[in-house]
Amino acid sequence: MKLSTKVLASVAMLALPAFLATPSFAERVLRLDESPIGEIDPSKVTDYADTVLAVNIYDTLVYPKAGGPGVEPLLATEWTTDGKTWTFKLKDGVKFHSGNPLTADDVVFSLNRMIAMGQGFSSLFAGRVEKVEAVDPTTVKFTLTEPYAPFLAALVRLPIVDSKTVLANKAEGKYGEFGDYAEAWMSSHDAGSGAYKVESQNPQSETVMVKFPDYFLGFAENAPDKVRYRYGIEAPTIRALMSRGEHDISDLWLPPEVIRALAGEKGIKLVTEAGGATGEYIKLNTARAPLDDVHCRLALTYAFDYETTLKILKVNDKYAQGIPMKGPLPSGLLGYDKDLPDYKQDMDKAKEELAKCKYDPKTSPIDIAWIAEVPARERIALLMQAQFSKLGFPVKVIKTPWALVSEQVTKPDTAPHAVEIAVAAVTPDPDSLLYNMYSSKVPPTWMSAEHLKDAKVDELLEAGRTETDPAKREAIYKELNKTLRDLAPAINAYEFTGVMVVRDPVGVPKLEDKSKQTLDNFNLVFRDISIAE
């Protein structure tokens, strides 16, 4: 039986918020920050900063839906599917920053480039899409190898690139007729159609973007003319800059006491990004002794002090940077099981599990890395050191820059025994969180620092991808959630609820109005932001 789904994008939906910016004599500049590195090549996007850049420089066929699960149209106006083939109609008249029209050929090129390069979120499509073809300039057809339940949601991670611009800037490389797919050029330039285009790029310090006046959805009144997205600014510097009115939006990683202090100043407000899609995980390296033994991992899971961790994350009575978790799945994703017990510290159970471990803790040192750009994590690392030492492990805590952590954790022999990393679902589907973390088929990234290889987990992950019945999918992910609790490849420390500090004149509608908030990482849409002064 053929299933058909047709979604029409109303004029109103596509126009929001299509207010034309009013003329202004003074250039409005938005200043915000994140941890380095800022990657602008959309085929290499992996983390928070990269996502913010991609969302504003490029467009996708669909976008995470505001105020609820699922997706809504962006470049696509409608689509049909029989489960294995998906056909999309594209909005006509969209232009790239080069002035070239965006067509179905560009969609085909973008997918092929991402899969060929094999980086970023290519695993969402590689091996799943049999072919993609341009039926006509405004119609693109994807043929899958088999029904793939997360496919529509995965398209929020397929930024569309200007194929003509990319090919005009290719150099010699390993991709045959496509050379290097302009990989070198794309590290410092863009080929997008988004609301902002790159003016300058230094992935370690700053990406400067300027408004693209021909953007097809327009801009909110008083939207920024220029955006300075800065990397690696220390918390004390952010505090000083915001106090002087020289910075507009902080990153999500300020220590609670810094947020608390800034919130008490005139002209400052707090906003939160809490879409129920980001877990804060103490990733345990399952490929290094002693944590290749599940009982050692479970011992650490029971020894972790969840209650004190949540106290550390409290900003004030209204805001906190974390809430309890019940497994690897955050509360906003399919498969979350509210009936599972909360994690609690239990040193007696920790010692019981340790007694079953084949390693002697006294001769099994453990190293814990904490990300230098997130000072609050030092406290949690020191808290772990204190608790794990009570079990007899010699524990070393190491301050490590994110750029080095993200490189180290891709290899089992260089990944630390434990490191706290926030991971968000990269699409509005649990597959995009758990598959990237725990499938043995995915090339290692910072998301999979556990290096878990488990046949049952792989089986459940594949079942979740091929099952199209929502109720059956939910049962699969609930079982997977419980299985991962038992295997303990990570300590599911807390569900991250990001708190940002914002200057009062700056309006961030997706973070100030819960009904407009969408999937974590997708809410800093610069064209929606207004600067009143």
N, C-alpha and C positions, 0 to 999 in steps of 0.2 A: 504494500500500500504506500502510495506516495504522499509524503507530508509536505505541506507548503506553508510557508510563513512569509507574509509581506508586511513590511513596516514602512509607513509613509511618514516623511518628515514634514511637519506643517511649516508654513512660512514663519509663524511666530517662533517655533522652536529654533529654526535656523537663524533667526534674527537676534536672538537673545545673546548678550546684551548689545544690540547693534546700534547703540547711540553714537552718533558722530561726535567726535571730540570737538569741544568749542575752541575757537582760536585763542591762543594765549601768547602774550608777549614774552613771558619768561619760560624758559625750557623747564619742564617738569622732569626731575631725575629721581628715580626710585633706587635706593641703596639697600641691599640686603646681602646676607652672607651664608656660606655653607662650608663644610669640610672639603678640602681638595681631594681628588682631582676633578675639574670640571670638563667632562668629555662631551664634545659637540658632534661627533660622528654618530648618527642615529643607529648605525649597525653595531655600535660598541656600548650603548647605554646599559648600565647595570644598577646604579644606585640613586640616592635621592637627588643629588645635584644634577646628575645626568638627566633624570626624568624631568625636572623643572626646565632644564634647557630644551629638551626635545619637545615638550608640550608647547613652548612658546615660539620655537623656531620652525617647527614642522607641524603638519596636520596628519591625521589618521582617518581611516574610513569611518570609524565609530569612536565614541568617547565614553568613559565611565559615566553612568547615569547619576544625576544629582538627586540627593535625598532618598536613595534606595539602591537595591542591587540591580545589576544588568548594565546595558549600554544604551546609548542613544545616537542618532545619526550625526555625522560631522561632514566629511567629504561625500559620503554615500547619502542618497536620498531615499533609497528603498532597496530591499534585497529579497531574494527567494532562495529556498533550499529544499532538497529532497533528502537531506541527511548526509549525502556524500558530495554533492556539488552545491556550490554557493555562487549566486550571480548577483552582482551589485551594480546599480545605476549610480553614476557620479554626478555631482552638481556641475553644471556647465559654467564656464566663465571664470573658474579659479585660476589665478596666476601665481607662478613662482616668483621669488625675489628678482630673478633674472628678466622677468617679463614673459617668459615662455608659458604657454598654457599647460595646466595639469591635465593629463589624459590617462586613459587606461594603460597605455604603454609604460607610463611612469610607475604605476602600481606593480605591473609585472616586473619591471627592472628592480624596483625596491626590494621585493621579496627575494628575487634571485640573488641580488647583491648580499642581502643579509645571510641567506643560507650558505652562499659560497664562502663568505668570510668566516662563518662559524663562530661568531662572537656574540656578545650581548645576549639578547633573548631569542637567538636563532633556534634554540631547542624547542620553542613553542611551535615551530613550523617544520623543521628538518625531519624528514621521514614521515611526515603527516600529510604534506601537500604533494600530490603526485605531479600536478602541473598547474600553471596559472596562465591565462591567455586573455588578450584584449579582443573582445568580440567586435567592438567598434570603439571610437574615441571616448565614449562615456559609459561603456559597459565592460566590466571585467568579470571573468569566471574562474573560480578556484575549483579544482577537482582534487578531492582528498583520497588517500589510499584506502580509507575506510571511514565510517562515521566517527567524528571526533567532537565530543561534547563541548570542550572548551574553545572551539575554534573562533566563534564570534567574539567572545570576550578577549581572546588572544590578539585580535586585530587592533586593540588599543596600543599594542606594542609594535606596530608596523608603521613607522613614520614614512611618508612618501617623499622620495627625493627626485629632484629634477635630473632626469637621465641625460639630457643634452649637456647640462653643465658638468655633471660628473664625468662624462666621456670626454668632454673638451679639456678636462684637467687631469686625465689619467697619465700615469708614468709607467715605465716598464715594471712588470710584476708577475706574479704566479697564477694569474687568472686568465691566461690565454689571450683571446682578443680583447678582453677588458683590462689588460695590464694589471695595475695594482688597484683597480676600481676607484682610483683617485683617493686612496686611503691616506696618503701623505698630505694631499691638498685639503681633504676634509677634516684634518686635525686642527686646522686653523681658519677654515672658511665654511660657509653653509651653502646648501643647495635646497633650501626649504621654501614653503609657501606660507609659513606661520605669520602671526601678527607682528613678530619682531625678527629682525635680521642682524647677523653678527657684524659688529664694527671692528672689534679687535678681540683676540683670544690669547690668554696665557693660562693654561690649565692649572697652574700652581697658585696663581694670584688673583686673576680677574677675567671675567668675560663681560664685554661691553656690548649691549644690544640697542638698536634704535628701531623706532616704530616703522612698520612697513605700511605706507599710506593706502595701498591698494588692497589691503586685507579684506576678504570677502564678507566677514562678519562684523566689521567695524570695531569701534572702541567705546568704552564707557566714557562719560563726560569726565574730563580731567585725568584721563589715563596717562601714564608716564610717557614722555617723548623718548627718554633714554633710560636704560636699566643698567646699573653697575652691580653685577653679581660677583661678590668678592669671596675669596677662599682663605681658610686657615687663620682667621683673626682670633686671637686669644680672648677669653671671656672678659678679663678686666678691661681690655681695649674696647670691646663691644659696649660694656657698661658705660665707659667714659664717653664714647661717641654718641650713644643714645641720650645720655644726660645732657649733652651739648646740642642735641638736635641735628647731629651730623650722620645719623644712620637711621633707617626707617623700619626695617623688619629684621629681627634677630633670627638665627637658626634655631633648630629644635633642641640643641644640645647644651644650652647654658645650665650651670648648676642651679638647683632650686633656690639657694640663698641669693644668687644674683638676680634671678627673676623676681623674687620677693622684694628685693631692695628697689629694683627698677619700677615695680608695680606701685610702689608708694610715692613715686615722683609725679609731679604735675605734668600733664600732657602725654602720659604713657598709659597704654591699655594692654590687656592680655587677650590672646585668642588661642584656641586649641584645635588641633587636628586629631580627631579621634574617630576614625571611620571603622574601627573594629577589624582592621586588616593587618596590623603590625605586631609581631611578637618580638620580645626581647629575650634572646637566647644566649645562655652560656654554652657555647659550642665546645663539645668535648671531642678530642681527636681520637676516634675509635681505632685508628691504625697504629697508634703508638702505645707501648707499654707504659703504665699499667692499665690504661683506659681501653685497651683492646679486649678487656674482660668486662662483661656486662655487669658483674657484681660490684666491681670497683666503681663503675659509672653510677650504679644505683646507690652505692654508699654516699657518693658526693651529692646525688640528688636529694637524699634524705638529710644530709648534713647542711645543705644550703639554708640560710636564714631568710625565709621569704618575708616574714613580718617586718623585720628591721629594714630590709631592702625597700619595702613600700613606704616606710616612715622616712627614709632618706629622700625619696622621690616626691614627698609632699611639699607643695609650694605654699598653700594656705588652705583655708576651709573649702574653697571653691575649686581650686586647681591642683592637680597632681600629675606627675609624669608617668604614672603607671597604675594599673589595676591588676588584680589576680588573674592568673591563667588556669585552665583546666586540662592543658595538653598543648601540643604544638599548634593547634588551630585557634586563632583569635576569634572573638565572639561574633564578628560580623560575617563569617564565612560559612558556607554549606558544610555540614559535618561537625560543627561545634556542638559539644554535648554538655548542656548545662547540668546534667545529673551526675557527672563525674565529680569526685571530691576535689576540693581545693588542695593545692600543694601546701604542706606544712612541714616545718623542721621536726625531725624525729631522730635524735642521736642514737637511741637504742636500736631502731631499725637500720640505721646507717652501719652500726657495729655488726649487726647480724649479717648484712650483705657483705661487709668487708671480710668476715670470717669465711665466706664462700669463695672469695677471690683468690686466685692462684699466686698473687704477688704479695710479698711482705711490704707493707707500707713504709717501714723504716728505711728500706733500701730502694724505694721507688719514688724519687723526687718528681714533683709536679711543677711546671712553670705556667703562670697565669699572665697573659698579656692584657693590658688595658689601653684603649685608644686615646692617644695623647690629646686629641682635639675635643674630647668629651670628659672634662674633669670629674664629673659626678661618678664616672665609672671607676675611678681610682678607689673611692670609698667602698664600692661593692667588691672590687678585687681584694682590698685589704680585709674586708669582712670574710670573704672566702678563704683567704690565707689563715685567718684566725680559726675558722671552723674546721677546715680540712686538716690543719695541723693537729687538732685534737684527736684526729683519727690516726695520727702517727706519720703522716706524709710530710717530708721536707718540702716546703712550698716557697717558690721564688716568684715575686711579682715584678713585671717588666713593663715600663711605660714605652709604648711603641706608636709612632705616627701611623695614621690610617693608610697612607700610601704603601708603607712597608708591610703592615698587617695584611692588606688586601693581596699583596704579592706572596707573602709567606704561607698563608692559609691554603693556597692552591696546590701545595705539595704536602703529602703526609709527613715527610721527614723534616720539613721546616715549620709546619704549623704548630703553634703552641698546644700544650695539653688542654688549655681552656682559654677562651676569649669571649667577651660579651659583644654580640653584634645584633643590631636591630635588622630584621628582615620583614619586608612588607609583601603582601600578595601583589604581584606585578600586574595582574588583571583582576576583574571582578569574579574570580573563580578560584577555589582552593587548589586546583591543579597547579596554578602559577606560583604558589608558595611552596607546596610540599614537593612537587616534581623537581623544581630547581634545587631544593635542599637535599633530597634523599634518593633520587633516582641514580642508580649506578651507571646509567647510559649518558648522563649529562657531563660534559667536560667540567672539571673542578673550577669553581669560582669562590669568592668570599662567602657566597650564600651556602656553599656545601662544605664548610670547613670541618665538618664532622667526619667526612670520608667514609660514610656508612655504606656497606655493601650487604644487603639482606634480601634474600629471594622472595620472602613473603611481602616485604615492603614494595619491592619492584612489581610484584603481581598485583597488589592492590592499586598501586599508582597507575598501571596500565588499564586496569578495570575501570577506574574512575574516568579515564580518557575516552573509553569506547562505549560505556553505558550512557544511553541518551535519556532514559527514564529518570526524572528528577528524584523520585522517592528512592529508587534503587541506588542512585548516585549518593544520596545522603547517607544511606546505610553503609556504603563502601567507605566513605570518608570518616564515619564514626568508628568503624572497625580499624581503619588506618590510624586514627587519632589515638585509640587505645593501644594498638600495637607499638606505636612509637613511644608512648608513655612507658611501656614495659621494657623496651630496648634501651631507653635513656641515652640516645646519641647526643642529647643536649639537656641542660637544665632549663626548663621552660619558666624563666624567672618571673616575668610579668608581661602584661599586654601594654605596649607603649602607647601613651596618650601625649602627643607632642604639644608643648606649650611654647608659643612665640610671644615675644615682646614687640609691640607695634606703637609707633608714634600716633597720637590722636588724629592728626590731619589725614592719615592714610587709611583708606577704607578697603578692607579685604573681604568682600561679600561671601565668598565660599567658606571662609573661616569664622565669620561673625554670625552667619545664619545657618543653622543646622540643616534646614530644608534645601540649601544650595550646596552643601558639602558633599563631596564625592569620595571615591577611593583615595586612601592615603597616598600621598606623593603627587596627586593631580590637582591640587587646589590653589597653587600659586600661579594663577593665570593672569599675566600682567595686563592684558587688555581689559580685564574686569576691574582692576584696581584703580582707585581714584586718589589723587593727591590734592587736597582742598586748598593748600596754600601755594 
